[in-house]
Amino acid sequence: MSGEAELLDEVTPELVRRVEAALAEETPDAVRALLANLSATGQASILEQIGEAERDKLVGILKGDLDPEALTELDEEVLEDVLDQLDSKEIAAAARELEADDAATILEDLPEEERREVLAELPAAERAEIESALAYPEDTAGRMMQRSLVKVADSWTVGQVIDHCREATDLPDDVYDIFVVDQAGMLRGSVPLGRMLRTKRPIPIVDIVDPDIPSLPATADQAEVAHVFRDQNLVSCPVVDGENRLLGVIMVDDVVDVIDEEAEEDMLKMGGVGADDMHAPPVRTVWQRAPWLLVNVATAIVAALVIAQFETAIEKIVVLAVLMPIVASMGGNAGIQTVTVTVRALAMGELTAANAFRFIAKEAVVGSLNGLMFASLLAIGVILVFGDWRLGAVIAAAMVCNLFAAALAGSLIPLGLQKFGVDPAVSSTVFLTMVTDVIGFLTFLGLATIFLL
């Protein structure tokens, strides 16, 4: 890539159209010229924005000109499609240019036989690093960590460490901390690069080491990794085995990706979508979305059965059918607000057993106050439009009850799901909708039956 790559990180719609036109005209040189100054992010963006047939053509044209870093930026569906266009030698060539953790991410979803072929094309040392990364479960610290780091003996002086950093050829490009280990390879602590450079050469490195640095077990989940980095404002963090031997290091840029993934995953789950399916085929997308739609059908039937119990009241007072969706809708929207706050607080570790009661009580008060405020406005509107103060009072009472119930359900449902080991982001909204619909219809139609018939 040229030195101007960073200038074309962002891809414009015009550039995408020009690439598509060049692919349609089958002019490979024009395609290469259009992508010549794109960064890895830019190349990935182009690959994701064009159709599958055009993507296959583009990969066939680029081959060796495709930046290996672009593979790490691709959506999973698009990556699978791109790798299908590359043979084992080409995939291995790309893997050699990547950190072991990124290479493992690229290879992990390949068929077993193809993965073995790719690994066989790699030098023994690089193959061993990638196989070591693949040995850890996906989404763990062991999979995320980089093996390339500055590791020095606790018997060295600052001068020896500086000389090592100058002379070693296998050190990472970016160094923030020097990790100090004993003869058995056990972590003794770290020394920030700046502190080491300000220290005189004869000083033993162990004299300036920070022994109280946080470390992560290789089996730690990536969500735990993100929490540690955020809570302690880390730039890097060592990864150790069960005996505190240093295995690797996780850098903050990898954690930023994890935070994005976790946020995206929670957002998708709250919408009833298990995974990002933007680039998936239609049939696969249907199967991914169908389960929670089926659950929605079941909960909607429950709400419909409640309405059916008041068929006589609705027949006699038709205006009830006009007004009852307002009560259910307001409860649903208020509940979604509480669910969103609750799920976020649980994900960030801010909502625990210690403060759960206080949080639920606060949300109940908020729900009640919102209920009173909007009940008053709605009652006035109903009285002015329909001229019936009793109808206004009924809908006001139902509104207060439903917004109070929505606040309780919006906080208790996620807490309950987490208690039973279910991700609260997955199904909270489905059960919340059922609660607010049932409570809303039951209170409004029930009170109307008692006081208006």
C-alpha positions in Angstrom: 0.0 0.0 0.0 1.2 3.5 -0.7 2.0 6.1 2.0 -1.2 7.9 1.3 -3.4 4.9 2.5 -4.5 6.7 5.6 -6.0 9.5 3.5 -8.5 7.0 2.0 -9.8 5.2 5.1 -13.3 6.3 4.4 -15.0 5.0 1.2 -17.4 7.3 -0.6 -20.5 6.0 -2.5 -19.0 7.5 -5.6 -15.9 5.3 -5.3 -18.0 2.2 -4.7 -20.0 3.0 -7.9 -16.7 3.5 -9.9 -15.3 0.2 -8.6 -18.6 -1.6 -9.6 -18.4 0.0 -13.0 -14.8 -1.1 -13.5 -15.6 -4.6 -12.5 -18.6 -4.7 -14.9 -16.3 -3.5 -17.7 -13.7 -6.1 -16.7 -10.9 -3.7 -16.6 -8.5 -5.1 -13.9 -6.0 -2.2 -14.2 -8.7 0.3 -13.5 -9.9 -1.6 -10.5 -6.4 -1.7 -9.1 -5.9 2.0 -9.7 -9.1 2.8 -7.8 -8.0 0.8 -4.8 -4.3 1.6 -4.9 -4.4 4.2 -2.1 -7.0 2.5 0.1 -6.1 1.5 3.6 -7.0 -2.0 5.0 -10.2 -0.4 6.4 -11.0 1.1 3.1 -10.5 -2.2 1.2 -12.7 -4.0 3.7 -15.4 -1.3 3.3 -15.4 -1.8 -0.5 -15.6 -5.6 -0.1 -18.6 -5.2 2.2 -20.5 -2.7 0.1 -20.5 -4.4 -3.3 -22.5 -7.5 -4.2 -21.3 -11.1 -3.9 -20.6 -11.6 -7.6 -18.6 -8.3 -7.8 -16.8 -9.2 -4.6 -15.7 -12.5 -6.1 -14.3 -10.6 -9.1 -12.6 -8.1 -7.0 -10.8 -10.7 -4.8 -9.7 -12.5 -8.0 -8.2 -9.3 -9.3 -6.5 -8.1 -6.1 -5.1 -11.5 -4.7 -1.6 -10.5 -3.5 -2.6 -6.8 -3.5 -5.3 -7.4 -0.8 -4.0 -6.0 2.5 -4.1 -8.9 5.0 -5.3 -6.4 7.7 -8.4 -6.0 5.6 -9.4 -9.6 6.4 -9.5 -8.7 10.1 -12.0 -5.9 9.4 -14.5 -7.9 7.5 -17.9 -9.0 8.6 -18.0 -12.8 9.3 -20.2 -13.6 6.3 -18.1 -11.5 3.9 -14.8 -13.0 5.3 -16.1 -16.5 4.6 -16.9 -15.4 1.0 -13.5 -13.8 0.5 -11.6 -16.8 1.9 -13.5 -19.1 -0.5 -11.8 -17.2 -3.4 -8.3 -17.7 -2.0 -6.3 -20.9 -2.0 -4.3 -22.2 1.0 -1.0 -20.6 -0.2 -2.7 -17.2 -0.5 -4.4 -17.5 2.9 -1.1 -18.6 4.5 0.7 -15.6 2.9 -1.9 -13.3 4.5 -1.6 -15.1 7.9 2.2 -14.5 7.9 1.6 -10.8 7.9 -0.8 -10.8 10.9 -0.4 -11.1 14.6 -1.1 -14.7 15.8 -4.4 -13.7 17.4 -5.6 -12.1 14.2 -4.4 -15.0 12.1 -6.2 -17.4 14.4 -9.4 -15.4 13.9 -9.1 -15.7 10.1 -8.4 -19.4 10.2 -10.8 -20.5 13.0 -13.9 -20.9 10.7 -12.1 -22.7 7.9 -13.0 -26.3 7.3 -10.6 -28.5 9.3 -8.9 -29.9 6.2 -8.4 -26.5 4.6 -7.1 -25.1 7.9 -4.4 -27.9 8.1 -3.4 -27.1 4.5 -3.0 -23.4 5.4 -1.0 -24.1 8.6 1.3 -26.5 6.6 2.3 -23.6 4.4 3.5 -21.6 7.4 7.0 -21.6 9.0 7.2 -23.8 12.0 7.4 -21.0 14.6 4.5 -19.0 13.2 2.4 -22.2 12.8 3.1 -23.1 16.5 2.0 -19.6 17.6 -1.3 -19.7 15.6 -2.0 -23.3 16.8 -1.4 -22.1 20.3 -4.0 -19.3 19.9 -6.5 -21.7 18.3 -6.2 -24.0 21.3 -8.0 -21.4 23.4 -11.8 -21.1 23.2 -13.1 -18.2 21.1 -13.7 -14.9 23.0 -11.2 -15.6 25.7 -8.1 -13.7 26.8 -5.9 -16.5 25.4 -7.4 -16.1 21.9 -7.1 -12.3 22.1 -3.5 -12.0 23.4 -0.4 -11.2 21.4 2.7 -13.4 21.9 4.9 -10.7 20.6 6.0 -8.6 23.7 9.1 -7.3 25.6 9.9 -9.9 28.3 13.1 -9.6 30.3 14.7 -11.4 33.2 14.5 -9.9 36.7 18.3 -10.2 36.9 19.0 -7.7 34.1 19.9 -4.0 34.5 18.1 -1.2 32.8 21.1 -1.0 30.4 20.8 -4.6 29.4 17.0 -4.1 28.8 17.7 -1.1 26.6 20.3 -3.0 24.6 17.9 -5.9 24.2 15.2 -3.6 22.8 17.6 -2.1 20.3 19.1 -5.4 19.1 16.1 -7.9 19.1 14.4 -8.4 15.8 11.2 -10.0 17.0 9.8 -7.2 19.2 6.4 -5.7 18.5 6.2 -2.3 16.7 4.3 -0.7 19.6 5.7 -1.1 23.1 4.2 0.5 26.2 5.3 -1.8 29.0 8.3 -4.0 29.7 7.3 -7.3 31.5 9.7 -8.7 34.0 9.8 -12.5 34.7 11.8 -14.7 37.0 13.8 -17.8 36.0 10.7 -19.9 35.9 8.9 -17.4 33.6 6.6 -16.2 36.3 5.4 -12.6 36.1 7.0 -10.3 38.6 5.5 -7.1 37.3 6.0 -4.5 34.6 7.9 -1.3 33.9 6.4 1.5 31.8 8.7 2.3 28.9 8.9 6.0 29.9 10.0 5.1 33.5 12.7 2.8 32.1 14.1 5.4 29.7 14.4 7.9 32.6 16.4 5.5 34.8 20.2 5.2 34.7 21.6 2.1 33.0 23.3 0.4 36.0 20.0 0.2 38.0 18.6 -3.3 38.3 15.3 -3.5 36.4 13.7 -5.2 39.3 14.2 -2.0 41.4 11.8 0.0 39.2 9.3 -2.8 38.5 5.6 -2.3 39.5 4.7 -5.7 41.1 1.0 -4.8 41.6 -0.1 -4.7 38.0 -3.3 -6.4 37.0 -3.1 -9.6 35.0 -5.7 -11.8 33.3 -5.9 -15.6 33.2 -5.8 -17.0 29.6 -9.3 -18.4 30.2 -10.9 -15.1 31.1 -13.9 -14.2 29.0 -13.5 -11.2 26.6 -16.2 -9.3 28.5 -14.1 -9.6 31.7 -11.1 -8.4 29.8 -13.0 -5.3 28.6 -14.1 -4.6 32.2 -10.5 -4.8 33.5 -9.2 -2.4 30.9 -12.1 0.1 31.4 -12.0 0.0 35.2 -8.2 0.4 35.5 -7.6 2.6 32.4 -5.0 0.1 31.0 -3.1 0.4 27.7 -1.8 -3.2 27.9 -2.4 -6.1 30.3 -0.4 -9.3 30.7 -2.0 -12.7 30.3 -0.8 -15.6 32.5 -1.5 -19.3 33.0 -2.7 -20.9 36.2 0.8 -20.7 37.7 1.3 -17.0 36.9 3.6 -17.7 34.0 3.6 -14.9 31.4 1.9 -16.1 28.2 1.3 -12.9 26.2 -0.2 -9.4 26.3 -3.5 -7.9 25.3 -3.4 -4.4 23.8 -6.0 -1.7 24.2 -6.8 -1.6 20.4 -7.9 -5.3 20.6 -10.1 -4.4 23.6 -11.8 -1.5 21.7 -12.9 -4.1 19.1 -14.3 -6.3 21.9 -16.2 -3.4 23.5 -17.7 -2.6 20.0 -18.6 -6.3 19.5 -20.2 -6.6 23.0 -22.3 -3.4 22.5 -23.3 -4.5 19.0 -24.3 -8.0 20.3 -26.4 -6.6 23.1 -28.2 -4.2 20.7 -28.9 -7.0 18.2 -30.2 -9.3 20.9 -32.5 -6.7 22.3 -34.0 -6.5 18.8 -34.5 -10.2 18.7 -31.6 -10.7 16.2 -29.0 -13.3 17.3 -26.3 -12.0 15.0 -25.4 -9.4 12.5 -27.1 -10.8 9.4 -26.7 -7.8 7.0 -24.5 -9.8 4.6 -26.2 -13.2 5.2 -28.3 -14.8 2.5 -32.1 -14.3 2.8 -32.9 -17.9 3.8 -30.3 -17.9 6.6 -31.5 -14.5 7.8 -35.1 -15.9 8.0 -34.0 -18.8 10.1 -31.9 -16.6 12.4 -34.8 -14.2 13.1 -37.7 -16.7 13.2 -37.3 -18.1 16.8 -38.0 -14.8 18.6 -40.7 -13.9 16.2 -42.3 -17.2 17.2 -42.0 -16.2 20.8 -43.6 -12.9 20.0 -46.6 -14.7 18.4 -47.1 -16.7 21.6 -46.9 -13.6 23.8 -49.3 -11.7 21.5 -51.8 -14.5 21.7 -51.7 -14.2 25.5 -52.6 -10.5 25.1 -55.3 -11.3 22.6 -56.9 -13.8 25.0 -57.1 -11.0 27.6 -58.9 -8.8 25.2 -61.3 -11.6 24.2 -62.5 -11.8 27.8 -63.9 -8.2 27.5 -65.6 -8.7 24.1 -69.0 -7.7 25.5 -67.6 -4.4 27.0 -65.9 -3.5 23.7 -69.1 -4.2 21.7 -71.1 -1.9 24.0 -68.5 0.9 24.3 -66.7 0.9 20.9 -64.5 3.8 22.0 -62.6 1.3 24.3 -61.1 -0.3 21.2 -59.9 3.1 20.1 -58.2 4.0 23.4 -56.8 0.7 24.7 -53.8 0.6 22.4 -52.7 4.0 23.9 -52.4 2.4 27.4 -50.5 -0.7 26.1 -48.2 1.4 23.9 -47.2 3.9 26.7 -46.5 1.0 29.0 -44.3 -0.7 26.4 -42.3 2.4 25.6 -41.8 3.2 29.3 -40.8 -0.4 30.0 -38.2 -0.4 27.1 -36.6 2.7 28.7 -36.2 0.8 32.0 -35.0 -2.4 30.3 -32.4 -0.5 28.3 -31.0 1.1 31.5 -31.1 -2.2 33.4 -29.4 -4.3 30.7 -26.7 -1.7 30.3 -26.1 -1.5 34.1 -25.9 -5.3 34.3 -23.4 -5.4 31.4 -21.2 -2.7 32.9 -21.3 -4.4 36.3 -22.9 -1.4 37.9 -26.1 -3.2 39.0 -25.4 -5.9 41.6 -27.2 -7.6 44.5 -26.0 -4.8 46.8 -27.9 -2.0 45.0 -30.6 -4.0 43.1 -33.5 -3.1 45.6 -32.6 0.6 45.5 -32.5 0.6 41.7 -35.9 -1.2 41.5 -37.5 1.2 44.0 -36.2 4.2 42.0 -37.6 2.8 38.7 -40.9 2.1 40.4 -41.1 5.7 41.6 -40.2 7.0 38.1 -42.8 4.8 36.6 -45.5 6.0 39.0 -44.6 9.7 38.5 -44.6 9.3 34.7 -47.9 7.4 35.0 -49.5 10.2 37.0 -48.2 12.9 34.7 -49.4 11.3 31.4 -52.5 10.0 33.0 -53.6 13.5 33.8 -52.9 14.7 30.3 -54.7 11.8 28.7 -57.7 12.0 31.0 -58.1 15.7 30.1 -57.9 14.9 26.4 -60.4 12.0 26.7 -62.9 14.2 28.6 -62.6 17.0 26.1 -63.0 14.7 23.1 -65.6 12.2 24.4 -67.3 14.3 27.1 -67.2 11.5 29.7 -65.3 12.1 32.9 -65.7 8.4 33.9 -64.0 7.3 30.8 -61.2 9.8 31.5 -60.8 8.5 35.0 -60.7 4.9 33.9 -58.0 5.4 31.3 -56.0 7.6 33.8 -56.1 4.8 36.4 -55.1 2.2 33.8 -52.2 4.4 32.7 -50.8 4.7 36.2 -51.1 1.0 36.8 -49.4 0.0 33.5 -46.5 2.5 33.8 -45.9 1.3 37.3 -46.0 -2.3 36.1 -43.7 -1.5 33.2 -41.1 0.0 35.5 -41.2 -3.1 37.8 -41.1 -5.5 34.8 -38.4 -3.6 33.0 -36.1 -4.0 36.0 -37.1 -7.4 37.4 -37.2 -9.3 34.0 -33.5 -8.7 33.1 -32.5 -9.3 36.7 -34.5 -12.6 36.8 -33.1 -13.7 33.5 -29.5 -13.1 34.6 -30.3 -15.0 37.8 -31.2 -18.1 35.7 -28.2 -17.8 33.5 -30.0 -16.3 30.5 -28.5 -13.3 28.7 -31.0 -10.4 29.7 -30.3 -8.7 26.4 -31.8 -11.6 24.5 -35.4 -11.9 25.7 -36.2 -9.1 28.1 -38.1 -7.0 25.5 -40.3 -10.0 24.4 -41.5 -10.7 28.0 -41.8 -7.0 28.8 -44.1 -6.5 25.8 -46.3 -9.3 27.1 -46.5 -7.9 30.6 -47.3 -4.3 29.5 -49.9 -5.5 27.0 -51.6 -7.8 29.4 -51.5 -5.4 32.4 -52.6 -2.5 30.1 -55.6 -4.3 28.5 -56.6 -6.0 31.8 -56.7 -2.8 33.9 -58.3 -0.6 31.2 -60.9 -3.1 30.1 -61.5 -4.4 33.6 -62.0 -1.0 35.1 -64.2 0.0 32.1 -66.4 -3.1 32.7 -66.8 -2.3 36.4 -67.4 1.5 36.2 -68.9 2.1 32.7 -71.3 -0.8 32.1 
